[in-house]
């Protein structure tokens, strides 16, 4: 089991793939890189094909020869196993007029275009979101926890009640209105993150 786990980690770090990409972009041969790094051509070839995991001194030598930043080589490692917990009493919130957004998932800047954010939207009777009225890149998904809502998407309206969910491309103008007499609460997920970045 241990061997399999180590292989998966090695594969996910993509050392060899990155080394090959940079070497080819710079127009260098395996032989030239191996010679400058003080290792065999065969070893560099095996590292590039993911057949062997390089020793740290070999990896450092190859990175130096190819002028590769170590952050680039290890960026996947830094992302592995990240767990973010937001305690119920420690959520960040954003107020826009009378609408409140309470953060549930914290965006990770390292995720770039794949970042997500999640929050609970609380809208009082007669209130509506404003920020999405111009649209933005990405996707959104919402789930109505309580109350009645209307999603205005471009020139179409979608009536939503408790337990209903909706998903859509966020590029078109969109707003959420509370059409009920009580408060509206909805769970919302947005990717890439927009409000809390």
Beta strands, then each sheet from edge to edge (+ up, - down):
strand 1: 93-96
strand 2: 99-105
strand 3: 116-123
strand 4: 139-146
strand 5: 149-153
strand 6: 156-160
strand 7: 165-169
strand 8: 174-178
strand 9: 184-191
sheet 1: 1+ 2- 3+ 9- 4+ 7-
sheet 2: 6+ 5- 8+
end
